[in-house]
Every structure is written in structure tokens, then in C-alpha cells.
Amino acid sequence: MKRLLKTGLSLVSLRRALGFGSFFAATKFDLHISQPKLEFKNALVLSPHPDDDTFGLGGTIKKMTTYGTKVTVAYFCDGSGGVKEGRGEGEELGISSRRDENLIALRKTEAEKAAAILGINELVFWGYPDGKLASGTAATMALEDLIEKVKPDIIFLPSFLDNHGDHRVVNEIFINAARKYPEISKIQIWAYEIWTPILANRLVDITLYIKTKKEAILAHESQLKTRGYDKAILGLNQYRAEINKISGFAEAFFAVPFDLYLKLYRKS
């Protein structure tokens, strides 16, 4: 009995500490996984680095562009920290204290190749150093202007729970910028997964576009020399499909209106 009581109290403490109660209260309206129609006129993808868009939702992007959606991708960081040669001595993956113009140009070229394969209409490169992205005034204003320009029906961004510092900061910048946009309540917000699998409530079947996604992933040659991202991402896509009775590949998202996204972000 004492053991059961102790376990119960531990679970209650965990729920209170992490805000699980608030999380499920906010999302219980739409926790089931659905396969929506991608009927969007304009889509904006927020990509911390020049590969996150391809890895996280390359199949969905190709599916949207095939259907006629105009897709704009904004890259926040220059990507130099994702290559060993771009990092200083002792620096971890994703952090770069020096600016190697050749590596930055390489990452940009790779992103442009992948974008052409996926049919992306416009690319924006802001070029902040990897690992040093901050939610300052300049970044916030740049995103405010871009949202106003694109007028998206949907915004994709990495989950605020993704285990990467730059991905978390992109969420901070997005929150600060989106709160000032008067039409934000009308825009769908979809979080995608890269470093950390998410609690998904949207699933996009990308089986017909998986060869194209593979081709776009292979365009990021520098990154595949660092880690087997292609195997990891495609394995995740296959898992998402198989576990949800799809014969092929799928990309998973967590979709909520902005006000709920804001509430969950503040709890995280």
C-alpha cells in the first residue's frame, strides 16, 4: 500500500511540475490523428537550418507544391555548425563560433538544390550563426515582415519541445512575431519533428513523394557525411506510416490554433 501511495504521489508531482494536466486539457479537443487535405494557397515554413525543412516535411512540401500551394521557406541560421570543419575546437554539433564563408555558401547551395526538387517557390536566408540565434528585435521584425508579405494560410515550424537550442529559439521568435499579426488566429500552426518525435494529431501520407524526398535529402551532402540523417528521417517516416496503418511513408505534425500553441509553449 505504501509503495502504491508513493507511486501515485510521484505521478501527481510529475504532472504538476511538467504541466501535463494543462497540456491535455488544452489539446483534448483534437488529439486524434487525422489525414487532412492540403488545400492551402500560401504556406510558410520556418526552418532553423538549411535542411530542417527537407528532413522534417519534405514530402508534405512536395505534396503541397504539386497541388498548387505556394511555399516560402525561411532559414534562420547559416548551417555552418552542422559541418565539422565549420566548428571551432571542442565545439559541439550545431554550434559555430567562426564564420566560414565557403561552408555557408555550400549549405545555401544544397538548400537551393533541395528546394528546386521539392518545388519550393521562395527561399529566405537570414544567416544567423549556428548556436547563436537569439529572439532579438531584428529577428522578430524580419519574421513579422515576412508573415505580412506571405500572408500564409498555414505556418510550419519545429516543435518547441525539439531537442535543439536553435529550434527552441525559432519558436520564441515566432511567438513574438505572430502575436503582433492581426490575422494569426486564422492561420493553422503545424509543428514538425526533427530531433524529437512529437505527440502527433496530423498525418500526411507521403508515399507517392518519398522518392522525391529522398532525392532532396541527398542534396544535403555535407550533412549526410556528418550523420546518417537519411536513414533516421526515412525510418521515422516509415514508422509513422506503419503504426497508423499506411503502407508506405508519412510525416507527422502537431496542429493547434495559435492561442493554444502559445499556452503550451509557455508551459514547456
N, C-alpha and C positions, 0 to 999 in steps of 0.2 A: 504493500500500500504506500509506504513512504517513497519507494522508488517511482511508482506511478505518479504520485503527487509532485515529486521533484521534476520529473519529465514534463508534466503538464505546466508547471510554473516556468520551466525553461522555454517552452514553446510560446507561452504568453509574453515573456520578456523579449524574446526574439521578434515576435510580431510587433510589439510596441516600439522596439528600437529601430527596426527597419521600415516601419510603416506599412506592413503587408495588409493590415486591415483597410487602411485608406486606399491602398493600391487596388485591391479587389473591389472595394466599394465604388471606386471611380471607373473601373473598366468592366464591371459585370454586365453592363448593358450590351457588350459586344465582344465577348471572349471567344465565341465560336469561330472556327476557321471558315472563311468563305472564299470563293474564287470570283472576284469581281470582274466586270467588263472594264476594259481600259479605254474609256471614252473621254479622253482629255484633249483639249485644244492646245494648251501650253503646260509643259512640265518643267520644273526647276529642280535640279539635282545638286545638293551640296556635298562636295567631295573633299575631305580634308587633304588628300594627296592625289597625285595624278595616276591613280589606279583603283581607288576605292569605288568609284562609280562602276567600272567594268567588273570588278570582283563581286561587289555587293548586289548589283541589279542589272548586269549587262544584258541578260536575257529579257528582262522586263523592258529595258530601254529599246532593244531591237523590236520587241513586240509592239511597243507604242509607236515607234517611228514608222513601222510597216503599216500601222493603222492610220497614219497621218498626223500624229501628235508632234508638235514642235518641241524639241528637247534642248534645254540650255543647261550646261554643266559649269559650276563654279569650283575651281580648285583653289583652296586656301593656301596650302604650303607648297614649297618648291620641289619637295620629294628627295632632296639630296641626302637626307639622313637614312633613306632606305637602301643605300648602297654603301658597302664597307669603305670604299675609297673616299666617300664624302664625309665620313665621321672622323673626329679627332681621336687621339689616343685615349683609350679607356671609355669612350662614349658608347652608349647602348644603341641598339637598333631604333631608328626613328628620331634620333637627336643629332643635330649638326651644328657645331659652333663655328664652322668656317663656310665660306661661300665659294663653291667650285662651279664656275660658270659653265664648264663643259658638261658636268653631270646634270646641272639644272636644265641645260638645253636638251640633253639626252632624254630626260624624263618628260619634257614637254613634247618632244618628237614622238615618243612612244604613246603618249596620251592622244596626240593628234591622229596617229595611225589607228588606234583602237576606236576613236570617235568616228572616223570615216567608215570603219567596218560596221559599227552599230547604227550609223545614220544620224548621229547627233548633229544638230543644226548650228549650235554656237558654243564656243568654249571661252571661259574667262579664267585667266591666270593671275592671281593676286601675289604669289611669290613670297609669302612669309617663310622664314627659315623653319625647317622641321624642328619640333620640340620647343619652339619659342613663340608659338601662336598665342595671342592674348586677346581677350574680349574688350579691346580698347575702342575709342571713339572712331578711329579711322576704319577699322574692320566693320564695325556696326553700321556706319554710314554707307560704306560701299555695298553692303548687303541690302540695306534699305533701298538704295537707288536701284539695285538690280531687281529686287522684287517689284518695285514700281514699274520698271521697264518691261519685265517679262509678263507681269500680271498672270501668274500661274494658277491653274485650276488645282494643282497638286504640287507639294514640295516633299522631296525625299531627302533624308539626312541620316547619318549613322545614329544608332541608338545612343541615348545618353548614358546607358549602362555599358557601352562598349569599352573594353579594357585597353584604351589607348588615350593618352593625355590630349593629343590634338583633336581627337574625335569628341571628347568631352567639351573642349573649348569651342568647337564649331557649334555645339548645342547652346552654349552661353551666348555666342554671337547671334545665333538665330533667335533665341528668346528675346534678346534686347532689341533686335531689329523688327521682329514680327509684331511685337506689342504696339509699335507705332504705326502699323499698317492698318488702315480702317477696314479693309475687306478681309482681314485674316480669318475671321470666323467662317468665311465661305470657302476657304481653301482646305483641301484634305491634307493631312500631315501623316506621312508614312515613314516610320523608322526602319532602316535596313540593318542587316547583320554582317559584320566582318570578323572582328576578333572575338566576339562573344555571342553565342546563339541567343536569340531573343524569345520571349513569350509571344508567339505569333497569332494574329487573328485575320491575316490576309495571306493568300497563297496564289502565286501566279505560275501557271503551267508553262514552262519554257522549253518543253521537249522539242518542239519544232525549230527552236532557235539555238539549241545547245551547241551545234557545230559552229555557229557564228560567234557565240560567246567564247568558246574555246579559242577561236582564231583571234578574237580581241584580247583575251588573256595573254596569249603567246606574243602579242605585240609588245608587252611589257617585259622584254627580255632581261633587262637589268635586275628586275625583281625576282625572276624565276631562278637566277643564279644565286640569290641570297637564301631563298626558302622555296619549298615546293607548294607555292600558293595555288597552283593549278589543281593539284591533287586534293588539297584541303577544301577549296571552294567547290569544286565539282562534286566531291564526296558529300559535302553538306547539302548541295542542291539535290543529289540523288536520294539522300536520307529524307529530306523534306518531302519529296515526291512519294517515295515508297511508304513512309509511315502514314501518309494521307491517301493511300490507295490510288496513286497516279503512277502509271507505267512510264517512267522516264525521269524528268528533272523538273524541279520547281524552286522558286525563290520565295522566301518568307518575309513578312513585314508585320510591324505592329502599327495599326492605324487608329488614330483618335483625333477628335477635333482639337483645335489649338488650346482651348481653355483647359481641357483635361490633360493635354500634354504638358502644359505649364504646371499644373498641380502635381503631376507625377514627377516632373523634373525637380521641383522644389523639395519633394520628399526623398529624392535619391541622394 
